[in-house]
Every structure is written in C-alpha cells, then in structure tokens.
Amino acid sequence: AQKITQTQPGMFVQEKEAVTLDCTYDTSDQSYGLFWYKQPSSGEMIFLIYQGSYDEQNATEGRYSLNFQKARKSANLVISASQLGDSAMYFCAMRDRLDTGRRALTFGSGTRLQVQP
Amino acid sequence: GAVVSQHPSWVICKSGTSVKIECRSLDFQATTMFWYRQFPKQSLMLMATSNEGSKATYEQGVEKDKFLINHASLTLSTLTVTSAHPEDSSFYICSASPRLAGGGDTQYFGPGTRLTVL
C-alpha cells in the first residue's frame, strides 16, 4: 500500500491566489512526522514545513501552512498569495517507524505546480 | 545554517567505470546521512542509510556491492557507483539531519548529482 499519496500530478494557480496541494498518508504508528519539500527545475530539495503527529496546531511557515487532519490522515499544503517562483514540484514525505530508529523519509509521487501570471 | 553540499553536481562517464559522489554537511555534524535516487519525473527513492563509523543499511533491491557507501567522518559520506551501466543513470541526492533538540529532525538535502552513463 502507498504510504504517501499525492493525487494531483499537476496543478495550475493564478499568481496571488492560494492553492492547496493534497497529501494523504498511511501509517499505524502513533508518532510520526510529515514534511513538505519543494523541488525546482534545478533539482535541489528545499524544506518547506514540518508537522509532528502530536502537534496540536497546524504548522505555518510564512506563506506555507499545513492543514493537518489526523483522523483523515491528511496533511495538505496550503500556499497563500502564489508567486511565479513557486512553480516547481512539491513532495509530501513522512517519517515513521521511529521506534525502530529509522529516520529516512518516504516520499509521495509529487505534484507539479505551475503559477500563471 | 544546515547546508549540505554534493560533489560533483553532474558527471558523465563511460559504461564500466566507477563514479564517486561526495556528500558533506557544511555547518553541522551528521551521524546519519541518506542516499536517494530519483529517476526522471519520478519521486525520490531511498537507497541506503549511511551511518558514521559503521556499515550502511541498504534498502531492499539495492545492490550493496554496486553502490558502495562510506561514512568516514561526521560530515562526509561518499557513494561510489561501481561498474556503472546506462541503467544507473539517474539523479542521486543525499540528505542529512542535524538532530535539532526538540525539533522535527528535519532532513536537509544536497543539491543532487546527475549521473549519465554512456
């Protein structure tokens, strides 16, 4: 079964508008972490935001916020006031199995966001 | 802070040769580094976990004799692709975590190395 599911292969958004990128996850662990990364065409992976499973409040970092719905196992990324420079691939990732000491990330298939002027 | 570098950024080699890729954490120590591979238009797949001073842990299906990992110090891990073949052509990305106290143990990624095997 897919651990991380991103159902939107591509998204378009008008500049200055908000956009939500979907992410659902599957884990039986109680303690886990959820991440969002941005990958521009240059290939580098840029960390955007983190949400811990025990965090009661949704994470926010500037124009990025994470809509964390634990019961639904979803961790959607919301980008407010989109900018042309936001055009990139966006990956949702999870780290679970923490009791095993495993710290690697499992990535979703990604969503390509294109911001239109 | 939390900068990870990779060298080289791209490499083209002939089939049968070996290629070494370096991953360095520039401003923090990392007891653990991770190597991922990304094929075009696909997601990142974990290849192995590199542990300082001990053997790497490889994911299922990854040949440890083909992808040699050495974590010689707290700031350097190397991935050597031995006897490279065209199917090894890919984007290789490393990551490291500074283990911030009380933090999310965020992984910071290097800029990646694009390997093309002719």
Interface residues (C-beta under 8 A of the other chain):
Chain A: G33 F35 Y37 S42 G43 E44 M45 I46 F47 Y50 G52 F91 R95 R102 R103 A104 L105 T106 F107 G108 S109 G110
Chain B: T32 F34 Q42 S43 L44 M45 L46 T49 F91 I93 S95 S97 G104 D105 T106 Q107 Y108 F109 G110 P111 G112 R114
